[in-house]
Amino acid sequence: MSIQGVFNTQVTKASSMWTASAFVQFTAFLVCITAWLIADKSSFLKVFQVHPRYLLLGGAIGAFITYTVIKSMDMLGPAKAAMLIVVAQLLVAYLIELFGLFGVEHQPWEWRKAIGMAVAIAGIIIFKWK
């Protein structure tokens, strides 16, 4: 993610945010189609059998993630941005498990996970401290 974020941020400086994001998504599409043709060849239409339908929004969420990674890398630098992104992803992932969202099996509250998250957040504060 860090390398991709730096690459995408540099492409943005030469073009624009949305041009760079579209290029990133397009090249990812080409890689996925190529890998599908080589390795998988299952019916592409099966993705439309997924229920609930909102699960098909992963690509749109991916575009938003690309945008936020480029902006954060540009504003904060690669190290701070990567740290914030990873901790934010851990926090959201834990909340998804904790509340059993999006079809994920509900997991019980665990103090050790909460303490681990607090340590990660403290790490960000220490890293950012001047």
Disulfide bonds with the S-S distance in Angstrom:
none
